[in-house]
Amino acid sequence: MTVIWTGLALGAVYALVAIGYNIVFVSSKTFNFAQAQLMMVGAFVTYTGIVVLGLNPVLAALLAMVAIAIVAYLEYIAAIRPVRDQHNILVTTLGASIFLDGAAQLIWGGEPLKVPFFAGDAAIDFLGGRVYPVEIALVVLVVVLVIAFGIYGKVSLTGLALRGMSEDSEAAQLRGVNVRRLALMAFVFSGALAGILGMFVGPKTFAVATLGASLALKGFVVLAIGGFGSMPGALVGAVVVGLAESLAARYLGGEFANLTVFFLLIVILLVKPAGLFVRARERMV
């Protein structure tokens, strides 16, 4: 059972990245390659707040939330808005991710930094396996976020507007939705969420400058499996990826973990090219 808990916790981390991807994708059909780097910087800021500045974990998380929201806003201004109506947004957000990787390396160095978890670091026996408090928190947090975003998207005006934008941004604009402003708000919100999640991701993965690149790739795989724009799909895809990676590392060896994940990705996309939770649409031309 311990290996199952490890896989679920890994999947939860990937799901948090995928949720950030989806928030931006639903609002503007834009894929922000720097989302994982925003979460990485959030972990570093949380570490700085707790360890260096001696702040309460809640205050450190709020500091990270505000700081990463500002970074996300600057990324939008520099990498999204100038090329919004063109086809090279992926290139500019990839450039932003590389810039954040380098900045993190320059500011905090290349050594992994341990981010303390507010509930402690001692493993406990739970449901037949050894599990850390942060792993339980990650799994619960992802489920709560997916449910919360699902409800918000169905009952709130902003959520309905975002869903309308994801279907047809021009039609939403004709109905009075300020598409550009809402897209900016969603982008900044995804950054704020990435910042505050550093309090949970950092204790599991450590704060390290290479974290963003690895999380970005696995988060993309999670979305490809679950379906772009689907929050339940992100949850299911994360469970698949996390368990596959953990079980493969345990029974086949660490060198087979990534191979197993990408093999599953290929198999699933051969059966459901749009992902498990998104229906492919046909258009007459």
N, C-alpha and C positions, 0 to 999 in steps of 0.2 A: 504493500500500500504506500510505502514511502516514495517509491518511484512514480506512482500515480500522482501523489501530491506535488512532487517536483515538476512533473509534466504540466499539471494544471496551473501551477504558479508561473512557469515559463510562458504558457499560453496566455495567461492573464496579462503579463507584461506586453506580449505581442498584440493582444487585443486592445490595450490602451493606446498603442501607436496607431492601430487600425481605426479606432474610434476617432482620433484626431484627423486622420486622413479623410474619413467619411464626412466629418463636419464641414471641411473645406470643399470636398467633392460635391456634396449635395447642394451647397449654397452657390457654387460657381462653376461646377464641372472642371475644376482645377485640381491637379494632383500636386500637393506640396511635398516635394522630396525632402525638405528640411524639417518636417514634423518630428522625426525621431531625434534630430539634433536639438530641437527646442526642449524635448524632454531630458536629453542628456545635460544640457546647460541648466535646466531646472534642478537636476540632482546635484550639480556642482554648487549652485546658489544655496540650496538647502544645506549642504555640507558646510559651506562658509558661514551661514547663519547660525547653525547649531554648534559647530566645533570651534570656528575661529572667533565669531562674535559672541558666543555664549547665549544665544537667544532661546527662548522657549520654542519647542518644535512647531507649535501653531503659528507663532510670529515668523519663524523661519519659512514656513510654507507660504504664508501670506506675502512675505518678501519675494519669494521665488515666483509666485503667481503674478505679482505686479511687474517684476523685472522681465519675465518672459513674455508677458502681454506687450510690453514696450518693444522688446526685440521682434516679436511677431509683427507689430505695426510697422516697424522700420523695414522689415523684410517685404511687407506688402507694398510699401512706398517705393522701395528700391528695385524689387524683383518681379512684382506682379503688375502694378498699375501702369508702368511704361509700356508693357507688351501685352496688355490684357486682351486686346482684340486680334492678336497674332497667334502663331502656332509654336512659339519658342518659350512658353512659360516653363515647360519641364526643364529646359536648359538653364533658365535663370534661377529656378528654385534649387536645382542641383548645384549651381554655383554658390547659392546661399548656404547650402549644407556643407560644402567644402570650406567655405569661409568660417562657419561656426566650429567645424572640427579644428581648424587651425587656431582660431581664437582661444578655444578651450585648452588646446595643447600649450599655447603660449602663456595663458594666465595661470592654469592650475597644474601644468606639467603632464607627464605621461604616466605617472604611477597611479594605480587604483587607490581611491580614497574611500574609506569606509564611512557610510552615512548611518548614524545611529537611528534605530527605530524606536518610536516613543513607547511601544508596548514591550520592549525588551528583545534580547537576541537569543534567549535560551530555547532550545527545541523542546517540544512537548509531545506526549503520546496522544494521538487523536484518530479515532476510527481505524485503529489497527496499523498506524504508521507514525513515523517520526516527522514532525512538521514544525516549521518556525512560525511565530506569530505573524510575520510580514507576509508569509505565503497564504495564510488564511485570509488576511486582510485584502490581499490582491484579488483573490478569487471572489470574495464577497463584493468588493468594490466594482469589479467589472460587471457582475450580474446587476447590481443596483444601477450603474450608469446606463446599461443597455435598456433596462426597464424604464428608467426615468426619461431617457431620450425618446423612447417609443411613445410614452404617454404625452410628453411635451409636444411631439410632432403631430399628435392627433387632436389635442384640446386647446392649444394656445394659438393666438393669431400669428405670432412670429413663426411657430412651428409649421403652421399651415402655409404661410407665405414661403417658407423655405422649401416645403414639399412642392408647392406650385412652381417655384423657380427651377427645381430639379427636373420637373416635367417639361416646362416650356418657359424660359426666362422672358421671352418677348411677350407672351400672353400675360404673364404675371406683371410685367411692367405696364401693359395696357390697363390692367385692373388697379393700378395705383401703387404697386409695390416698388419701392426705391431699391432696385436690384443692386446697384453698386454699393450703396451704403450698407445694405444687409449683408452683402458678401464680405465687406470690410469688417463688420461686426463679428461675423462668424469666424473670420480668419484670426482676429484678435482674441476671440473667446477660445479658439483652439489652442492658442499660445498660452493664455492664462491657465487653461486646464492642464496643459503639458507642464507648466511650472509647478502647480500645486501637486501634481502627481509625482514629482521628483521625491517627495517625502516618502512615497511607497516604493517607487522603482529603485531609487538609490540604495536602500538597505538590501535589496535582493541582488542587484547586479554590480554594486559599487559604482562610484562616480569615476569614470575613466574616459579619456578622449576618444577611444575607439568604439565606445558604446553606440553612438549614433548610427554608424555605418551598418553594424550588425542588426540593430533593431529595425532600421529602415527596410532592409531586405526581407526580414521575417514578417514585418508588418505588411509589406506588399504581397507576400505569399498568402497571408491570412485573408486579405481582401480578394485576391484572385480566386481563392477557394470559396469563400462565402458569398462573394458578389459585391461589386463596387456600389456604395451607397446604402447597403443593408446593414443595420446595426445587429440584428439577430445573426446575420451571416458572418459578421466579424466575430461574434462570440463562438459560433460553431466552428468556424475556420481556425480560431485560436486554440480551441480544445483539440482539434485534429492535429495541428502543427505541434503544439506543446507535448501531447502524449506521444506522437510519433518520434519526436526528437529524444524525449526522455527514455522511452522503451528501447529505441534503437541503440542509444548510448549504453544502456544497461546490459542488453543481451547480445548486441552485435559488435559493440566497440564504438568509441567516440568518433572515429573516422567515418562511420556510416550514418551518423545522425543527420547531417545536412543532406546526404545522398537520399536517405529515406524520405525526408520531407519533400524534396523536389520530385522524387518518383511519385509520391502521392499527388502532388500538384498536377503532374502531367496526366495521371490517370483520371483525376476528377475533371480536369478541363477537357479531356477527350469525351467524357460522358456529358458534362454540362459546361459548355464553353463560356457561358455568361456567369458561371458561379452557381453555388447550390441554392441561393435564395433570390436570384434575379432571373426573370424571364426574358429570354431573347425576343426582341421585337423585329418584325418584318415590315419594311416599307416599300410601297410601289413607287418606282421611278420611271 
